[in-house]
Amino acid sequence: MDSEQDISPAVEEQKPPPLWNQPEQDLANGNMQVDDISYIPAEMKRHLEFIDIKQDGRLLLGASSLTTRYWTGDVWLFDKASDAPDVGRFTAARETESGVPCGAFIDGLGVRAVVGQDLGIVEVLGWEAAEEGTEDDRLLVTHGRSSAGDGAVLTLDTLSPGSAAGGDADMEAVRAVTGSSDGRLHVWDLETLVAEVCYPGAHQHSVTGVTAHPSLPHQFISCGLDGEVLMWDTRAAKPATRLAGGGGDRPLCCAWSPTDSATVAVGWESGRVSLLNAVSGAETAAARRARPLHRLRWHPRRPWVAACGDQTAVEVYSAEQKLRQLHCDDLHADMVRGLAWAPDSDTLYSCGWDRAVLSRTVG
């Protein structure tokens, strides 16, 4: 890592958030005066974009309407992963003003999640069980929302809270990092949804992936369509260091191993899955898929990484010394976009543009 990118952190002035959308029938009638309210969707959008599973087994699902007149989205919460995507079994949901390419549960804030929208909105949603004797509330409530700039929020990851042993003065803070199609990176305080740091020129093209260090709250990696894979340290005056890139291939996703902080998986436009040393940037192993990658997801306890992309196949690789294929299936009927491991087993869940949530046991 001998070449450094000099990007000084600067918190940008927050723009007023755009107005809420009304249901499609209101827009079709020409009523564009909208109120600051939200809606439980009548049905789930077809194109499932992301999936995440909380430690207690709850499942979060994001969907977008990519081929209809109004490019809206919705977010769904299920008490059990096996209930998704049955809308008759959902716990809570809400419609969003635009598509939702990314989202994740937030540890430490109850049943809350952070999602990114195509309109450039970052939003914290939450749900609490209704008290006995009160009306059942099945709406995901907004706990905070902010604008991340002029581009769509394409990728996000929650940051580690840190530890006292690591000398982190604000170890109780709950943060996330987001990347947008305008090349910006933001680090958010998720309790206030204020951008602590903004890197407006982080990448010269769309940011396609971000991944947080498994234990350090100030480090993360990003990749983009400018071909660069960058390591970031928010404490440094020169926060970005180049890990990889510069060739003809472009990185589309990245994932830091939760069991080995020296290993980062990167998925490329050519279909290559590579393992990079997080210190030197050297490629230590690689495997080849047929089509461009979209998402990588590490098993929380094993050196296994799952991959999906612009095809119907889901693959799992063992990352011990070299990348060896452990599992491959072709269960989906359209492109796979989201992956999540069950917290207490070797079961891998996936979602895709066929409106399906599927599971398989690996090993």
N, C-alpha and C positions, 0 to 999 in steps of 0.2 A: 504494500500500500504506500507507494512512494509519491503518487501525485495527489494533490489536495485541491479541493474546490473551495474557494473563499466565498462563503455566503454568510453575511451577518444577520442574526436573528432580528426581526422587527415585528412587533404586534401591530397589525393593520387596524384601522378604524372599522368597527362593525357596521355593516349596512343594515337598514331596516329589513326585516324578513318580509317576503312576499305574502300576499293575502292567501287565505285558505281557498281551496277549490270547493265548489258546491257539487252535489251529485250531477251526473251527466245529463239528466233530464232537465235540470235547471239551466245548465249552460246551453243546451240545445234550444231552450225557449228564449235565449238572449238575455237572461237575467245575470249580469256580471257583477252586481253588487253583493259581495259575500260577507259573511260574518265570521268571527274568529271561533269557529266550532269545528268539530270533527265528527266522523261518521263510522259506524260499524259497516263494513262492506257487505253487500247483499250476496256476493259470491266471490270465490277466490280467483284472482287473475291467472291466466294460463301459464305465463312464463315465470317459473320459480327460479329465483336468483341466488338466494343464500339460505343456509341452514346452520343453526348452532344449537348445542345441547348444554344445558346448565348442569352443574355437579349433582343437583337433586333430581335430574331426569327430565326436567321441563325442556320443551323444544320451541325454538324461535324460527319462524319461516317468513321470508320476504318474497313478494311476487310483483311483477310488473306487467302492464298491458302494453305490449310493444307493437301491436298491429291494429289497434283500434283508433278511433278518431281522437280520443283523449288519452294521452300518455300518462296515466295515473298508476298508482301502485297500492299495495296493502301489506300490512304486517300482522302475523298471526302468532298467538301463543297457545301451546298445547301442554297439558299437565304431563302427558306421557308421549314419548317419541312414537310409539306404535299407533297413536291416534291420528297423526298427520298423514295425509292432508284432508281428512274427513271434516268438513265444515260443521257437521252435526255434533262434533265432539270438541270444538275449540273452547278454550277458557276465556280468551279476550282477543280483540282485534281492533284495527282501525284502518281507515283509508288514508292514503297520502296524496299530496298534490301532484306528485310525479313518480316515476319509477324508483325502485329502491335496489341499487346494485349491491349494497353491502350492509351488514349489520352484525351485531354480536351482543351477547349478554354482558352485563357489567357486574363484576364481583364486588361485594362489599356494600351494595346499595339496595339490597332486597331484590325484588323481581323487577329489575329495570334493564333496559337495553339501549344501545346507541345505534342509530341507523343513518345512512347517507343517502341523499336523493339526487336525482338527475338535475334538479333545479339548483343544486349547490347548497342545499339545506342539510345541516347536521342536527339531529333531533334525539333527545333522550325521552324514551317512552317507559311507562311503568304501570303496574297493576297491583292492587291489593284486594284480598278476598273481602266480600261484603260482610258487614257485621250481621249477627243473627237478628232477624226481624226487620231487616232493611231490604230494599229492592236489589236484586242481583245486578252488579255492574259488570258488563262484558266489554267495556270500551277501554282500550289502552290509552292512558292519559299522558299528555305532554308535560314533562317536568322541565323542559328547557329546549330551546331551538335557536339556531344562529346560522348566519350565512358564512360559507367557506370560500366565497369568491364568485367569479362568473362562470366557472366550469362545473360539470357534474362531479359529485363525490363518487369516485370509482372504487375506492379501497379504504379499509380501516383496520385497526387492531388496537386492543386495549393494552396499556403499558403496565408493567409490573409495579406494585406499590412500593418496592424497595424494602430496606430493613435498617434497623438501628445499627447493626453490625457493619453495614456498608457505609455508614456515615451520612445517610440521607436525612436531612433536617425535616423534610416534609413527607415522611414516609407514609402518612395517613392519606395523602392525596390520591384521588382516583382519576386517571387520565386515559386519553386515547389519542392516537395519531391518525390523521386522515390524509389521503392523497386525491388530487382532483385532475380533471382533464385539461385545466389551464396550467398545469405544472406546479401547482402550489402544494406545500405540506403545512399542516397545522397540528399543533399539540394542544389539546383541550383539557381544561379542568371540567370533569363531567358532573360535578356537583353544582357548578355555576354556569357551565357551558360558555366560558370565556376562553378565548384563544390565548394561552400563555406565551406561545411562540408561533410565528408565521414565517415561513421561508417562501417568498413569492417567486423566486427564480430557481427553485430546487432542481427542476428538470426542464429541459428545453422543449419537451413535448408532454403528452399525457402521462400522469403517474399511474402505473398499472398494478403496483403491489407495494404494500408496506408490511413489515413484520417486526414485532417488538422482541428485545432481548428477554430471555426467559426469567431473569432475576434482577436485572438492573433497570431502574426507571428512567434513565436518561439516554439510553441507547436504542436505536432501531435502524432498520435497513429499508431502503426504498429502491424501486426499479421503475423504468419508464420506457416509453417508445423512442426516446432519444438514444437508446441502446446502453444506458448506464445502470450499473448496480452500485449504490452508494451506502456507505456506513455513516450514521449520524450520531453525534454526541452533543446534546443540547447545552452542556456546560461549557463547551469550547468556543473560543473566539472564531476559529475556523471550523465549523461544526461538521462539514462533509468531507469524507475520504472515499476515493474511488476503490471499489473492490474488484469490479469486472466490467467488461463491455468494450466498446470500441471496434468490434468486428461487424460483420454483416448481419448477424443474428440479433434479435431484440428480445429482452426479458419481459415476460407478461405476468409473472407472479413469483412470489418468494415466501418462504416459511422457515423460521428459525427453530431448530430442534429444541424441544423442551427438556430433553434428557442429556444433551451435549451442546453446551453453549459455543463450542468451536465450530459447529456445523450449521450451514444454511443451505436449504434446497432452493433452487431457482428453476422455473419453467420458462422455456424459450419459444419463440415464434416458429422455429423449425420443428418443434416437437421434442426437443432434447430436454431431459431432466438432468440437472447437474447438481453435485454437492460441492459447495465452496467452503474453504477454510475461512472462518470469520475474522481471522487475524491477518493472514497473508493474502487472501483472495484467490489462492491457488485452487484449481479444480481437482478434487480428490477422487471423484467417481462420476460416471454419466451413464444414462440409458436413453433410448430413442423411442418416441411414440410416432404415430402416423400423422397427427395433426397438431396445430398450435395448442399449447397449454392454456388453461384459464385459472385453475386453483390447485394448490397443494395443501395437504393437511397432515400433520404429524400425529401419530398415536401418542397419547399423553404419557405412556409409561414404557413403550417399546421403541426400538430404532426402526420403525416402519413409517413410510410416508405414502399417502394416498394421492393420486393424481387424476384430474379430469380436464377436459378441454373441448375443443370444437369437434366432438364426435360423441357417440353414444356409449363408449367404453369407459369403465372405471378400472383403474389399476392400482395395485399396492406393491411397493418395493421394500425389501429389506435393505437397510443402509449400513450393514456391518461390513466394513472394509471396502466393498463394492456394492453397486446397486443390482440387486437380484430380484426378479419378479416373483412375488409370492402369490398374487391373485390377479385375475383379469375376468371381467364379465361384460356382457353387452345387453343389459336388461332394459335400459331406457330406450324410448322410441324417438327421442330428440336429444339435442346437445345437453350435456350435464354441466351444471353451473356451480353447485354447492356441495360441500362435503363436511361431515361431522362424525367424530367417534363417540360411541357411547362411553360414559365416564367410568363404568364398572365392568366392561367386558371388551372383547375384541370385535364387536359389531360396528360396522361402518355404515353410516346413512348417507344417502345422496339425494339431490333434487335436481330437476332439469326443466327444460322448456316443454316437456310433455305433461306438465302438471302432476308429476308423480314424485312421491317420496318412497325410496326403496332402501332395503337393508340387506346386508350379507355379513356372514361371520367369516373372518379371515384366520388362516392358520389351520 
